[in-house]
Amino acid sequence: MKKVLGNLALISVLAMTGCATTGGERDYSQSLYLRGQFAWWDALPEYKVKKVDTGVYRTEIELKADGQPYEFKFGDANWSNGSNCGYLSEKDDKEVTLNTPVRANCSAVFENFRFTPPESAVYGFYFDVTGETPTVYIKKAN
């Protein structure tokens, strides 16, 4: 009897774990915003990300090139743990340059990315969760 109960308990745990891990990809387009100095750090609807590919989200913003860096993060409206994405490593990931992915930490507190636009233009800000660690990159919009 103990063996049967033990097997049932194991099957229950495996079934629950399977449901939890096969529930599909999280849809960040429902809650994630580009937040930064340009928006007074508010979660503004015009900076809500849109899904552009499996695991890749994007929003656009027009930036002025005045030699000063813009600080930014990706976060939800409440800065929730797990949805508050800043740089992973200050040395390697804080400064974002065009077309070069940097790693993100989505349990960040004060780890803001920095981007100094090379020219005044519209830029696409990307949040990519296709790898083991989320990445952020910026491309000049067409």
Secondary structure, 3 states (H helix, E strand, C coil): CHHHHHHHHHHHHHHHHHHHHCCCCCCHHHCCEEEEHHHCCCCCHHHECEEEECCEEEEEEEECCCCCCEEEEEECCCCCCCCEEEECCHHHHCEECECCCEEEECECCCCCEEECCCCCEEEEEEEECCCCCCEEEEEECC
